[in-house]
Amino acid sequence: MTQAEAAGRVTNIFVAGDNLEVLRALPAGSFDLVYVDPPYNTGHAFSYADDLGDHAAWTAWMRPRLEAAREALHPTGAVFVSIDDHEVAHLRLLMDDVLGEANLLAQVVVNLNPKGRQLGRGFATSHEYLLAYARDGTRCVLDASTPDTVEVTDFPQHHADGRRFRHLPLRNTNKKFNPRTARTLHFPVWGDPVSGRVATSPFDGAVELLPVFGDGTPAVWRWSRPRMEERPDDLVCREIRGVRGPRVDVFQRDWLHEGRRKKLRTVWLAEEVGSTDTAAAELKELLGPVFESPKPTGLVRRVLGTMPADARVLDFCAGSGSTGHAVALANAADGGTRTCLSVDQDVATRPGSKAHDAGYATVADVTRARLRAVAATVGGGYHENSFSTGFSTICGKSPEPG
């Protein structure tokens, strides 16, 4: 029995229905993580009522769903969307608009097909993308680190007390953060390049410093004034040789501590997270050959690993049920109490598709079958929630205030 079951909560809940209607019925702030692999090209295994073959039509279909998902997301949460080359540019602009450009966490390249697609003309495409956005970048609890520890040699500086560290620019080097977009982080500080001291108010021997980019245009600091005042020993003023000659700047002492973990890179390889082939194989083991291009549970588990182990997860384009499967596997592996709400339409599978030939009449039939099989083999339980009953205690937790 998993901890979720012991706590009286079912890991996987499924709702069959129009995902936009379901999303709009969810309590505000009731989910910590949204992962979705939407239909985004004409090769999608199932038929949808909307015309998704046109960029404008696809964007119009996605926009209200992303807006509703944003409302269902807790302020500390994050949303991940899988996408391919066909729509990635349009999705990036759409998510910038709906969630805010400043809340972009990463555009990850996922190597789902190591051999590359050999059919057709041009290059053998071997990747897709994963766009990650925070609901509120200042409050998001996402931890983009790995179980691997950092390299000691990456911290070449030695403090008098024996600790190792490295120098990181205190100014934000990303030009999308500037006095126009983050005006509260553009303010003067004072530093002495001889002693190294940095302060938020003038002192003898100090020069006034404002954050600037290498080309001299105004920038912003990464730290707020209160944070600088709380951690003065972690700051140092140094003279450096810039592109325009010597100048004085402020740096953070980034300390090496025992057990410090590496950050996740923005290229995820198939040997790390699985591929389309391994995803099809794990689904075939449960249900037979019913889906041509499911997402590997390893990919979703890596996403889950960035959030707390009690995260409430939402997938409003559930398809074959990879997200629910991954949630159950993650709980079984680490004792977590994650819950997952999967949503998909009870629309007919396409004649000639593997799902249709296997006897699954609707998209939802595939999702139901997989999540039931997951409950039987991995644990965590399964429940199908009627859309008409409402969602006041969805996934076993009352919504938290936004």
PyMOL commands that set and color helices and strands:
alter all, ss='L'
color gray80, all
select helices_A, chain A and resi 3-6+19-25+55-72+88-103+152-154+183-185+225-230+232-234+270-273+276-287+297-304+322-334+354-357+363-377+387-389+394-396
alter helices_A, ss='H'
color red, helices_A
select strands_A, chain A and resi 12-16+31-36+73-83+104-110+128-134+145-149+157-158+164-169+189-191+198-199+207-209+235-242+245-255+261-263+267-268+312-315+339-344+382-384
alter strands_A, ss='S'
color yellow, strands_A
deselect
rebuild
show_as cartoon
